[in-house]
Amino acid sequence: MLFAGLQQKATRSEPLGDHFVGHYKLFEVITMANPKRKHSKARTRSRRANYYNRLEAPNTMECPNCGDTKLRHRACPNCGHYRGREVVSQAQSD
């Protein structure tokens, strides 16, 4: 047979050489980091509470046209003006 030598190499079972063991050791070292212990409910809630306490209210300003409060860099929801001109047309109530 032409491929008899290849079949013998593939089917024979012998222990792995030292050069393969080094690669397996390398893969044992490189693993994903996992927590060693479970985080308690208090620790988790403390972390979340600290985050939500740092959130700030959005910046508001007084509309120069109508005097109502509006978000900065947005059209006024009351009159529809932005930077001195009307950008959103308001429906006239009869």
MOKAGI-V383473 format. One line per field, one symbol per residue. burial: + if it has 24 or more other ideal C-beta (glycine too) atoms within 12 Angstrom, else -. A space follows every 50 residues. Layout:
burial->???
This chain:
burial->-------------------------------------------------- ------------+------+----++------------------
